[in-house]
Amino acid sequence: MASRGSFSSRAGFILAAAGSAVGLGNIWKFPFEVGLGGGAAFVVMYLAFAFILCFPVMVTEIAIGRKTGKNPIGAFGALGFAKWSFVGKVGTFCGMLILSYYNVIAGWALGYLVEMIMGNFDVGKNFSQYTTNLVKVLFYTITFMTITSYVVGRGISGGIEKVAKILMPTLILMIVSLAIYAFTLPHAMEGLKFYLVPEFDEITAATIGGALRQAFFSLSLGMGTMIAYGSYLSKKENIVSSTALVTLTDVCIAFIAGMMIFPFVAFNNGGDMNNLVSGPGLLFINLPNAFASMGPTLGVVVGSFFFLLIAFAALTSTVSLLEVPVCYVVDEMKVPRAKAVWYVAGIIYLFGLPSLLGFGISDFFSNGIVLPASTDFLSFAASLADTLLLFGGFCIVTFAFFIWKKENLVAEIKNGYEEYEGSFAHRFLDIAISYVCPTLLATLFVLVVLSHFFGISLI
Ligand code: TRP
């Protein structure tokens, strides 16, 4: 065990897991989905799903990881069910896929940080020009992947944990101060109203599914990140309370991100919240324009601060994505971590090229993917990953409860939480893991496959 590394403290584990969870999903995707999906009503659904569905899945993943002390592929074999290692294989592939396109967006954020520091707010108006500048996008995506690899190469306590301990508190301070500043801008109230006033007629079965999927992605579930992180956790720690803290942090940061973004957007649009830019444009088009109207000095400060925040949030997530395949190569192929990292990162980087080229550089990757509707490669990869996560989540809970057996799961959770058996948490988790999670995940998986890949919308 010692050579694999471990987290040095409970706080370190919680910050690293929360760092994995808090990412582009919270700061960019969540606010946007809330805006479209019924405001406060979406927030309430998201909260409910985070605790009813995601929390139990995270407890399960961490418990499997800690019990086996293994990567997500090896973990199933270590429990005596090598046949189930396909779940870890699908998960590891899915993590590599997510990192391949996530790194592209993170690279844009890094590039925008530099543009903001130089006071070049016009990048917002020329987003498509930016994404087709091959030299820039290659440079920043390679830089971001290199930073990620460097951190993962330093190991768990000396790399991932250390970075999370510095970046997470900084990130919380930054996001809260930016949200407070955003309140003081003209039209802030219109933005907040759009964000927070529930519009129940916008709640459809599709938005409910969206809230569920968003919660699942945001908490980094379904591919084994938390199995890998759990494998570095000490037996003394209480998995249930640690998971509760991670979930709470993720949900709070997503919520605050909306409090920051919508006042900025409203400020930029003069209070008009119709015709919002969707997709990546929300961050990369609307906001630089808002920073531009703050004037040269303030704009540079707020703009740089904002994109630095995005880069920090992305980094603590990209390291968790890279850790999964690296952990596999280190455990099973006995390659030293410092070396494994560069091979794995290189492969994932190549995987990401179609996503990188899919914003105007290559026609085929920009709109030639037929899904059934034509789309760009990044969106295709994201849809595929989303689908695989739901599949993975379903398999993980089903495996833990019915194959590995619930008694073993309970026994693992009891390490660090003596009073678990018979407690409220125990009763809740039993019901959630046995019935609620498998049913919800399987249903959503089928609906997502039908709608993403066959254009059939049952809801
Ligand atoms: N949760 C992160 C976000 O919200 C992304 C992420 C990191 C992730 N690791 C993951 C998503 C594992 C799914 C699975 O941005």
Boltz pocket constraint, residues with backbone or C-beta under 6 A from the ligand:
constraints:
  - pocket:
      binder: B
      contacts: [[A, 20], [A, 21], [A, 22], [A, 23], [A, 24], [A, 25], [A, 26], [A, 95], [A, 98], [A, 216], [A, 217], [A, 218], [A, 219], [A, 220], [A, 221], [A, 222], [A, 223], [A, 225], [A, 317], [A, 318], [A, 320], [A, 321], [A, 389]]
      max_distance: 6.0
